[in-house]
Amino acid sequence: MTDTAASKPLVVVAACALIDGQGRVLISQRPEGKPLAGLWELPGGKLEDGETPEHALVRELEEELGIAIDTTDLRPLTFSSFSYPDFHLFMPIYACWRWLGKASAKEGQTLAWVDPVDLRDYAMPPADEPLKGLLPGLLRCLGEGAVCK
């Protein structure tokens, strides 16, 4: 079996599950004019040359949402690896419970705070679809200082 993904460009995008005091996750709807417009996703974005996923999230969350986070408040959560027709996406996903400022839409996107279980009610890009089933358990297990057994 031939792996066609090996011949595609690799795109690395970091994403963050921001969790508020009620255990809800922030998702944003991709605005019109962007690829996959209308679909919901975790905030984040592409890594720039020489940038770590954590530093990309600090930059992207400030640009997209107007919030400040510290890299030490990002906890590795999971990842997604998905082959789109023109590129292969690798997406490390982090969780964060602490930030400065109030998240607001800075790029014309719609925002929603949702219970992780309710993610199933939102249409997401193909690379994000598996997160609907994974995030509720991972977030419950990880929690702020929680220990999963």
BALOBA-1460 file (C-alpha; in Angstrom, 3 decimals):
// residues 149
<rec num="1" residu="m" x="0.000" y="0.000" z="0.000"/>
<rec num="2" residu="t" x="1.434" y="3.378" z="-1.023"/>
<rec num="3" residu="d" x="1.369" y="6.240" z="1.461"/>
<rec num="4" residu="t" x="0.539" y="9.355" z="-0.569"/>
<rec num="5" residu="a" x="0.735" y="11.557" z="2.552"/>
<rec num="6" residu="a" x="4.533" y="11.186" z="2.469"/>
<rec num="7" residu="s" x="4.685" y="13.286" z="-0.715"/>
<rec num="8" residu="k" x="2.540" y="16.142" z="0.609"/>
<rec num="9" residu="p" x="3.748" y="19.250" z="2.424"/>
<rec num="10" residu="l" x="3.549" y="18.988" z="6.203"/>
<rec num="11" residu="v" x="1.667" y="21.815" z="7.926"/>
<rec num="12" residu="v" x="2.005" y="22.125" z="11.699"/>
<rec num="13" residu="v" x="-0.802" y="23.942" z="13.493"/>
<rec num="14" residu="a" x="-0.984" y="24.287" z="17.292"/>
<rec num="15" residu="a" x="-4.407" y="24.405" z="18.965"/>
<rec num="16" residu="c" x="-5.530" y="25.131" z="22.495"/>
<rec num="17" residu="a" x="-8.490" y="23.999" z="24.559"/>
<rec num="18" residu="l" x="-9.123" y="27.044" z="26.733"/>
<rec num="19" residu="i" x="-11.179" y="25.894" z="29.718"/>
<rec num="20" residu="d" x="-13.140" y="28.392" z="31.812"/>
<rec num="21" residu="g" x="-14.130" y="28.118" z="35.487"/>
<rec num="22" residu="q" x="-17.302" y="26.209" z="34.517"/>
<rec num="23" residu="g" x="-15.361" y="23.556" z="32.593"/>
<rec num="24" residu="r" x="-16.447" y="24.859" z="29.197"/>
<rec num="25" residu="v" x="-14.150" y="24.913" z="26.160"/>
<rec num="26" residu="l" x="-13.837" y="27.884" z="23.811"/>
<rec num="27" residu="i" x="-14.383" y="27.135" z="20.139"/>
<rec num="28" residu="s" x="-14.436" y="29.523" z="17.212"/>
<rec num="29" residu="q" x="-16.247" y="29.394" z="13.901"/>
<rec num="30" residu="r" x="-14.107" y="29.921" z="10.824"/>
<rec num="31" residu="p" x="-15.261" y="33.140" z="9.124"/>
<rec num="32" residu="e" x="-16.442" y="33.460" z="5.528"/>
<rec num="33" residu="g" x="-13.598" y="33.751" z="3.036"/>
<rec num="34" residu="k" x="-11.350" y="31.273" z="4.859"/>
<rec num="35" residu="p" x="-10.947" y="27.609" z="3.947"/>
<rec num="36" residu="l" x="-13.491" y="25.447" z="5.791"/>
<rec num="37" residu="a" x="-15.601" y="28.541" z="6.564"/>
<rec num="38" residu="g" x="-18.465" y="27.902" z="8.948"/>
<rec num="39" residu="l" x="-16.794" y="24.983" z="10.734"/>
<rec num="40" residu="w" x="-15.897" y="25.156" z="14.424"/>
<rec num="41" residu="e" x="-12.411" y="24.612" z="15.847"/>
<rec num="42" residu="l" x="-10.193" y="25.176" z="18.838"/>
<rec num="43" residu="p" x="-8.262" y="28.456" z="18.638"/>
<rec num="44" residu="g" x="-4.681" y="28.384" z="17.424"/>
<rec num="45" residu="g" x="-2.779" y="28.569" z="14.188"/>
<rec num="46" residu="k" x="0.212" y="27.715" z="12.033"/>
<rec num="47" residu="l" x="3.704" y="27.730" z="13.424"/>
<rec num="48" residu="e" x="6.043" y="30.321" z="11.954"/>
<rec num="49" residu="d" x="9.626" y="29.373" z="11.035"/>
<rec num="50" residu="g" x="11.639" y="28.574" z="14.151"/>
<rec num="51" residu="e" x="8.591" y="28.829" z="16.433"/>
<rec num="52" residu="t" x="7.627" y="26.196" z="19.000"/>
<rec num="53" residu="p" x="3.974" y="25.130" z="19.299"/>
<rec num="54" residu="e" x="3.780" y="26.818" z="22.703"/>
<rec num="55" residu="h" x="5.094" y="30.146" z="21.406"/>
<rec num="56" residu="a" x="2.801" y="29.922" z="18.380"/>
<rec num="57" residu="l" x="-0.158" y="29.614" z="20.762"/>
<rec num="58" residu="v" x="0.959" y="32.617" z="22.819"/>
<rec num="59" residu="r" x="1.102" y="34.661" z="19.588"/>
<rec num="60" residu="e" x="-2.059" y="33.260" z="17.989"/>
<rec num="61" residu="l" x="-4.253" y="33.559" z="21.083"/>
<rec num="62" residu="e" x="-3.220" y="37.172" z="21.501"/>
<rec num="63" residu="e" x="-3.927" y="37.905" z="17.809"/>
<rec num="64" residu="e" x="-7.197" y="35.942" z="17.586"/>
<rec num="65" residu="l" x="-8.677" y="36.490" z="21.042"/>
<rec num="66" residu="g" x="-6.797" y="39.361" z="22.680"/>
<rec num="67" residu="i" x="-5.704" y="37.235" z="25.643"/>
<rec num="68" residu="a" x="-2.259" y="36.708" z="27.136"/>
<rec num="69" residu="i" x="-1.105" y="33.262" z="28.145"/>
<rec num="70" residu="d" x="2.171" y="32.013" z="29.536"/>
<rec num="71" residu="t" x="3.791" y="28.952" z="28.009"/>
<rec num="72" residu="t" x="4.064" y="27.432" z="31.499"/>
<rec num="73" residu="d" x="0.237" y="27.354" z="31.686"/>
<rec num="74" residu="l" x="-0.056" y="25.181" z="28.555"/>
<rec num="75" residu="r" x="-0.433" y="21.461" z="29.207"/>
<rec num="76" residu="p" x="0.067" y="18.960" z="26.363"/>
<rec num="77" residu="l" x="-3.236" y="17.202" z="25.786"/>
<rec num="78" residu="t" x="-3.220" y="15.175" z="22.556"/>
<rec num="79" residu="f" x="-2.577" y="15.586" z="18.843"/>
<rec num="80" residu="s" x="-4.261" y="15.144" z="15.497"/>
<rec num="81" residu="s" x="-2.631" y="13.931" z="12.295"/>
<rec num="82" residu="f" x="-4.746" y="14.139" z="9.152"/>
<rec num="83" residu="s" x="-4.076" y="14.019" z="5.434"/>
<rec num="84" residu="y" x="-6.012" y="16.640" z="3.463"/>
<rec num="85" residu="p" x="-5.894" y="16.507" z="-0.363"/>
<rec num="86" residu="d" x="-3.068" y="19.071" z="-0.690"/>
<rec num="87" residu="f" x="-1.149" y="18.766" z="2.592"/>
<rec num="88" residu="h" x="-0.760" y="16.705" z="5.730"/>
<rec num="89" residu="l" x="-1.745" y="18.429" z="8.981"/>
<rec num="90" residu="f" x="-0.068" y="17.707" z="12.290"/>
<rec num="91" residu="m" x="-1.754" y="19.477" z="15.202"/>
<rec num="92" residu="p" x="-0.446" y="19.330" z="18.783"/>
<rec num="93" residu="i" x="-3.279" y="20.271" z="21.137"/>
<rec num="94" residu="y" x="-2.802" y="21.867" z="24.528"/>
<rec num="95" residu="a" x="-5.115" y="22.674" z="27.448"/>
<rec num="96" residu="c" x="-5.033" y="25.958" z="29.345"/>
<rec num="97" residu="w" x="-6.987" y="27.085" z="32.410"/>
<rec num="98" residu="r" x="-5.241" y="30.449" z="33.016"/>
<rec num="99" residu="w" x="-4.928" y="33.568" z="30.873"/>
<rec num="100" residu="l" x="-5.116" y="37.336" z="31.207"/>
<rec num="101" residu="g" x="-7.922" y="39.278" z="29.571"/>
<rec num="102" residu="k" x="-11.348" y="38.381" z="28.262"/>
<rec num="103" residu="a" x="-11.459" y="36.316" z="25.080"/>
<rec num="104" residu="s" x="-13.072" y="38.282" z="22.275"/>
<rec num="105" residu="a" x="-13.289" y="37.768" z="18.515"/>
<rec num="106" residu="k" x="-10.480" y="39.798" z="16.921"/>
<rec num="107" residu="e" x="-10.651" y="38.263" z="13.424"/>
<rec num="108" residu="g" x="-14.352" y="38.264" z="12.606"/>
<rec num="109" residu="q" x="-14.961" y="34.784" z="13.977"/>
<rec num="110" residu="t" x="-17.894" y="33.722" z="16.137"/>
<rec num="111" residu="l" x="-16.953" y="32.361" z="19.579"/>
<rec num="112" residu="a" x="-18.804" y="29.887" z="21.788"/>
<rec num="113" residu="w" x="-18.087" y="28.448" z="25.228"/>
<rec num="114" residu="v" x="-19.377" y="24.876" z="25.202"/>
<rec num="115" residu="d" x="-19.416" y="21.875" z="27.494"/>
<rec num="116" residu="p" x="-16.860" y="19.414" z="26.039"/>
<rec num="117" residu="v" x="-19.603" y="16.770" z="25.724"/>
<rec num="118" residu="d" x="-21.592" y="19.160" z="23.505"/>
<rec num="119" residu="l" x="-18.782" y="19.421" z="20.940"/>
<rec num="120" residu="r" x="-20.587" y="16.633" z="19.075"/>
<rec num="121" residu="d" x="-23.230" y="19.227" z="18.127"/>
<rec num="122" residu="y" x="-20.735" y="21.382" z="16.189"/>
<rec num="123" residu="a" x="-19.457" y="20.692" z="12.667"/>
<rec num="124" residu="m" x="-15.647" y="20.648" z="12.716"/>
<rec num="125" residu="p" x="-12.892" y="20.236" z="10.123"/>
<rec num="126" residu="p" x="-12.002" y="16.592" z="9.413"/>
<rec num="127" residu="a" x="-8.755" y="16.813" z="11.431"/>
<rec num="128" residu="d" x="-10.741" y="18.023" z="14.460"/>
<rec num="129" residu="e" x="-13.610" y="15.513" z="14.299"/>
<rec num="130" residu="p" x="-11.894" y="12.853" z="16.484"/>
<rec num="131" residu="l" x="-11.497" y="15.484" z="19.230"/>
<rec num="132" residu="k" x="-15.244" y="15.462" z="19.841"/>
<rec num="133" residu="g" x="-14.986" y="12.040" z="21.444"/>
<rec num="134" residu="l" x="-11.548" y="12.494" z="23.030"/>
<rec num="135" residu="l" x="-11.678" y="15.916" z="24.684"/>
<rec num="136" residu="p" x="-14.395" y="15.296" z="27.291"/>
<rec num="137" residu="g" x="-12.492" y="12.388" z="28.852"/>
<rec num="138" residu="l" x="-9.051" y="13.948" z="28.506"/>
<rec num="139" residu="l" x="-10.131" y="17.216" z="30.098"/>
<rec num="140" residu="r" x="-11.985" y="15.469" z="32.914"/>
<rec num="141" residu="c" x="-8.898" y="13.336" z="33.551"/>
<rec num="142" residu="l" x="-6.329" y="16.111" z="33.285"/>
<rec num="143" residu="g" x="-8.269" y="18.880" z="35.040"/>
<rec num="144" residu="e" x="-6.513" y="21.687" z="36.854"/>
<rec num="145" residu="g" x="-4.207" y="19.651" z="39.064"/>
<rec num="146" residu="a" x="-6.304" y="16.469" z="38.790"/>
<rec num="147" residu="v" x="-4.774" y="13.006" z="38.676"/>
<rec num="148" residu="c" x="-6.325" y="10.418" z="36.390"/>
<rec num="149" residu="k" x="-6.453" y="6.812" z="37.543"/>
